[in-house]
Amino acid sequence: MRKMRSTFLLASTLVLTLAWPVVANAAPDGKALYGSKCASCHESDGVPKKMGAGSKAFGDPEFKAATNADAIVKITLEGQGKMKPVKSVSQEDASAIAAYILTIGAK
C-alpha cells in the first residue's frame, strides 16, 4: 500500500511538472478579456455605450480602415481622449484584446 502511494505521488508530480509549462504559456483569450475589461463601455458587439460616447464602433469599416492592432494596444495601455489607460492588463493581454477587436463585425 505504501509503495502504491509513493508511485501515485511520483506520477502525479511528474504529470503536474510536465503540464505546468503548457498552462503557464497559454495564450490570453482576447474575447474573454474584452468581455471583462472593455464591454462595460464598448458593448459586446463593439458599439460604444453612453460611457464610450465619441468612440467609433469597432465593427465600423471606417474604424477598421483607420486602425491596426498596435494602435489599439497603445490606446488600451496609455489611454486616449476620455478613455483612461487600462492598468489591469498586460502588454500580452492588450495584444489579445486588440486582435479580438479587429474581428468584431468581420464577415
Protein Blocks (a to p, Z undefined) as FASTA:
>chain_A
ZZmmmmmmmmmmmmmmmmmmmmmmpccdfklmmmmmmmmmnojnopacfklgoiacfklm
klmmmgcfklmmmmmmnogajbccdfkbcfklmmmmmmmmmmgopZZ
